[in-house]
Amino acid sequence: MDRRSIEQHKSVFDSITQYVGGNDGGERVEVWFARDLQNVLGYARWENFLVAIQRAVDSCNTLGVNADDHFREVTKMVNLGSGAKREVTDYMLTRYACYLIAQNGDPKKEEIAFAQSYFALQTRKAELIEERLNQLSRLETREKLRTAEKLLSQNIFERGVDEKGYGRIRSKGDTALFGGNTTEEMKRRLGVKPNRPLANFLPTLTIAAKNLATEMTNYNVDNKDLQGEGSITREHIQNNQSVREMLGQRGIKPEELPAAEDIQKLVRCVAKDEKKIEQSTPKLPKK
């Protein structure tokens, strides 16, 4: 998601933020109303959004948090267009409630992906929201690679390749992608310890490149019914070379990209931030 899209989404989400008085005259509490949130999250039907709200309430209860502190059913009057008005059900939501609703949505939708970071951070700064979105994108891309490599391991085991053979295939794929640099050489180049996975220190672009090559290998192993280490190795080398050539056409050399933050450290950081959300979110005022 580029900065312009982030700024546009932020403006929309900021516009539906409201404030209510805190308990005992304390600091005002920022809240969102579900029917406003429904629209900006891209839900066409209220009934479908109610399902997302209930899932969020269930998540809240599962986590041992009092849902009443963050979700409150209210009523509001809406215009029917003919001058008449009708009372409808709505929900007053805290930042934490909105975060849980977003977490239970589809992150492939841009609005949902943005909301997950918008409500996770106690900030209005677009650059911090952008940073978190980039972090989540890298984690998601790494997980896709992990899934693709697991599938490759399973596929080739059924085709006469053992665990050591799988390791050799991956290594030769890396050598093809990184312009002749082996996995071990890339680790030294990026300052990665020998016992740590190289992919955990690669930038998102390189992880995505490795994933694309692995997905291509998975597809062709099945489609061409490849058998044995030799034929699968050749296939994997060719796919990594093809991905490298594609990057090269855009002036990108994977081996020259700088190391990124350790994925494990990033996972801990994101988990720590998420744990803080409920603790730092002011509760709804008492009725």
C-alpha positions, -999 to +999 in steps of 0.1 A: +000+000+000+016+033-011+017+065+010-011+081-010-035+052-003-026+053+033-033+090+036-066+085+019-077+057+042-065+076+072-085+106+063-117+085+060-111+067+093-102+099+111-135+114+099-157+089+116-139+091+150-160+105+178-155+113+214-175+107+245-170+119+281-149+096+303-158+082+337-161+107+365-154+136+342-121+121+331-104+123+298-126+119+268-127+085+251-124+081+214-151+058+199-164+046+166-199+036+157-204+003+140-227+016+112-200+041+102-173+015+105-193-009+084-191+014+054-154+023+055-145-014+060-164-023+028-193-043+043-224-039+020-249-055+044-254-048+081-262-084+088-228-095+075-210-069+097-229-081+127-212-115+122-178-097+123-188-079+155-199-111+172-167-128+163-148-098+178-169-101+210-161-138+211-124-131+207-126-105+235-142-130+258-117-157+249-089-134+258-104-128+292-114-092+285-148-078+296-165-072+262-189-047+279-159-023+284-154-021+246-187-030+229-220-013+237-253-018+219-270+016+213-299+029+192-299+057+167-324+074+145-319+073+107-336+092+080-357+071+056-356+097+028-393+108+030-388+129+061-396+100+083-371+085+108-366+050+121-348+037+151-320+012+144-295-008+164-259+004+164-228-003+185-204+021+202-169+007+199-135+015+215-103+014+196-097-021+209-131-033+197-124-019+163-091-036+162-107-070+170-133-065+143-106-057+118-086-088+129-116-109+121-119-095+086-102-104+054-067-088+052-067-092+014-092-063+014-071-031+015-096-014+039-092-043+064-055-044+061-053-007+068-077-009+097-057-036+114-027-012+117-047+020+122-065+006+153-034-012+166-014+021+169-022+049+193-012+075+167-024+096+139+009+096+121+007+081+086+044+072+085+040+050+116+009+033+102+029+028+069+058+012+089+035-013+106+018-022+073+052-029+058+061-050+088+029-071+085+035-074+047+069-089+053+056-113+079+028-124+056+053-129+027+076-149+049+047-172+059+038-177+023+074-188+016+073-211+046+041-227+033+054-231-003+087-247+009+067-271+032+046-281+002+078-286-020+093-308+007+062-330+008+059-331-030+095-342-036+096-367-008+069-386-026+091-384-057+122-401-043+140-371-027+150-373+010+156-345+034+192-340+025+182-339-012+156-313-004+183-292+013+206-295-018+177-284-041+170-253-020+207-244-019+211-246-056+180-226-061+195-199-038+227-199-058+207-193-090+187-165-075+217-148-059+239-147-090+262-175-080+263-168-043+255-198-022+232-198+008+262-198+031+279-170+012+247-149+014+246-155+052+281-142+056+274-113+033+243-103+053+258-111+087+235-140+094+245-167+119+251-201+102+223-217+122+197-191+113+174-193+082+186-169+055+150-160+046+144-145+081+168-117+072+158-110+036+138-079+026+102-085+015+111-083-022+136-111-020+114-133+001+086-128-025+111-137-052+121-169-034+084-177-029+075-171-066+104-195-077+093-221-052+056-219-062+067-223-099+087-254-089+057-268-070+035-263-100+058-278-125+068-308-103+031-318-104+023-306-139+053-323-155+053-352-131+090-347-123+107-376-105+140-377-086+165-351-073+182-344-107+151-333-126+136-314-097+169-296-091+171-285-127+135-272-126+142-253-094+174-237-108+156-226-139+128-211-120+151-191-097+171-180-128+139-168-144+129-148-114+164-133-112+162-123-149+128-106-142+143-086-113+173-078-134+152-062-161+141-037-134+177-031-123+174-053-092+201-077-080+189-098-050+224-103-036+229-065-034+198-057-013+206-050+023+196-073+052+163-067+069+154-070+106+153-105+120+118-119+113+117-135+148+124-101+164+097-086+142+072-113+153+079-105+190+076-068+184+042-070+167+029-094+194+041-070+221+024-041+204-009-061+201-008-070+237-006-033+246-037-024+226-062-035+252-042-022+281-038+012+266-074+016+252-097+036+275-128+018+284-163+029+275-178+052+302-202+035+326-239+037+316 
